[in-house]
Amino acid sequence: MRMLEPVGFSSTHFLFPAGWICRMAFLAPLLLAGLSESADAQTVWTSGAYSFSDELGGFHITGVSGSGSKDDPFVVTEELNSATPVTLTIRAVEPIQPFGTPGEFATGLLYMRIDVLNNGGQGWIEFQFELQAILGQPSVFGDGLSFDQANKTPTNIWSSNFADYDREMEPYDRLLFRNGKIDPLKTAAFDFLITDYSPKWRFYLVQEPRIPST
């Protein structure tokens, strides 16, 4: 019995050569895997009125929570694979209102906790944070960004693994934790307050673990 088929269509000829179809069938899983790895390499987490991104590379964010208030700080969980400085990108994703409700507005006051996993294979003997309003440039007094610079005796700067800290406020905004250690595959917590009195849509937090000099 003759089978009917659309005019001009041959059951023995295809739009693409069979060899091309076989090659695409073989390459498709590899292409999808590459896209998946690219997506995994850059993550943006949103919590409260801000987002946190590892888009500049060198580390991975594994979780973010909180609204950024004193009673409900932002908790950013990270994994660092070396002692190379890395940069966290922070953006306002809600309207900026300095005296607004945390979580509903970007207020410029961010109570932070950074939980860092040392997956770099070497112990870290110090850990430094630096704020930058413009990527790659030191934060200056006039930009309003600091580690609570107006408070001369802060009580909210703390680390689970370091006994002391130093704040360097001019010409940089840096916070150095010292007199301690983070062993490989161990996690350390850091608490501090970021104040941004001229609230910005985007700024940066550089993180630098330090190993013993040889």
N, C-alpha and C positions, 0 to 999 in steps of 0.2 A: 504494500500500500504506500502510495506517495504521501509524504508529510508536507503539509502546507507551511510556508514561511513567508515573511514579508518580502515584497518585491525589492530586489537589489541586495538582499542579505544572503550570504553563503554560510552554511553551517560548518564549512571547512576552512573559512578564512576569518581572521580576527583583526580588530583595529590595530593591535600591537603585536609584534613578533613574539613567538613563544619564548625565545631566549631572553628577550627583554623582560617578560613577565616573570620568568624564573629568577633573574637577577634581582628584580625589585622585591620579590618574595623573600629572597635571602637577606637583602639589605634593610628591609623595613624594621626588623627588631633592633638592628644596630642604630638606625636613625632615631627610633623612639627612645632607646637607652641614652643616646647623646642628649636628646632634648630633656629627658628626665634629670640627667646629671647637671645640665645647665640650670634647670629650675631649682634643684637642690642646692646649688652652689651659692645662690643669692636668695635670702629670705627676708621678708618684711613682716614684722609682728606689730599689731596695733593693740594698744591697751589704754583705756582712758582717752585723753585728748591728744595723745602722741603716738607716733610709730617709731620703731627701732629696727634698723637694717644693718646687715653685715655685707652690703653690696660692694664695699671697697676691698673685700677679700682678706684672707689670712686667718680667718676664724669662723666659727659657726654659732649662731644663736640657736638655742634649743628650746627656749621658752620665755615668755614675757607675761607678767600679770600686774595687777594693781592700778590705782588711779593717780598715783603720784602725791597723795596727801601724806601728812605726817603719820596718820594712823593706818594708812593703806599705801605704803610706798610702792613705786615701781620695782619689780623684781625681775632682773634680766639674767637669764641663765646662759652661760657661754662655754664653749670649748676652744682652747687655744692649742695649736699643734707645734708651736715653736716659741722661742723667746724674742721673736721679731715684733716690733710695735704694730698694733692693729687699730683700726678706727671704726667706732660705732657712729652711724649716722642717725640723728634724732630729728624728727619733723613734727610740727604741729598739724594735726588732722582735723581739729575743730576750731571754731572762731577764737581768736586771741582776745582775752579779757583778763587783765592783771588781777582783778579782785573777784573774779568769777568762781564758780564752784569747780573744784578739781574733778576731772573726769568729764565734765560737760564743756569746759572751756580750757584753752591753753593759757595757764596763768603765769607762766614764767618761773614758778617755784616747783621744783621736781625733787622730791625725796626719793633717793635711789638706794637700791641694794643690787650689787653686781655679784653673782655667784659664778666663779671661774674654775673650770676644770683644767688642770695642768696635764695636757696630753703631749707635752713636748719632749719628754725623755730626760730632762735635766731639772734639778731642783731650782726654784726661784727664791732668791734671798731678799729681793725688794720688788715692789710693784708700784708703778707711777701712773696717774691719770692726768691728762692735760685737756683743757677745753679750748676749742677753736671756733670762732664765729665764721671765719673764712678758712676753708680747707688749706692746710699747709702753712698758715700764718698764725703767729702767737696772738692770743686774746689780749687786748689792751684794756686799760681802765675805762675808756670811753664807750666800749661796746656793751657795758652793763652785764656781761657774762662772767660768772666766777663761782668758786666753791664757797658761797656764803661769806664773801669778803667783808661785808658790813659787820659781821659778828666776830668780835675779837676773841671770844672764848667759846667756841662752838662745843656743844655736847653731843652732837649727832654724828661725829666722824669716828668710825670704829672698824676694826677688822678682826676676823676670827683667828688669823694666823700671825698678825704683826702687832707688836706692843706699842709702837710709836708711829707718829706721822709728822711730816713737815708740809706746810702750805707756802708756796711761792706765788705771790700775787702780783708782782710787777718785776719785769715786763711780761711775765707769763702768768697764766692761771694753772698752776700745777699742784698736785696733791700726791706726795710720796709716802708710801707706807714702808717702814723699815723695822729692823730688829725682829726678824721672824723668818719663816721659810714655808714654801709650798712644795712638797715632794711630788714627784711624778705620779700621775693618776689620782691625786688628791684634789679636793675642792676647797677654795677659800671664799669667804664672804667679805664684802666691803660695803659699808654704809656711809653716805654723805648726802649733803644737800646741794643741788645746783640752783643758783639764782640767776635769772635772766630778766633784769629790770627794764630792758628794752626788748620785749619778747619778739623772738624771731620765728620765722617759719621753718628754719633749718639751722642746725649747728652740729658740732662734732665733738666726740669724746675719744681722745687717743689713749690707748692702754698699752703700757710697756712693762712686761715682766723682765726682771734682771737676773742674770746668772752670775756666779762667782767669776772674777777675772782670773785668768791663768798666767 
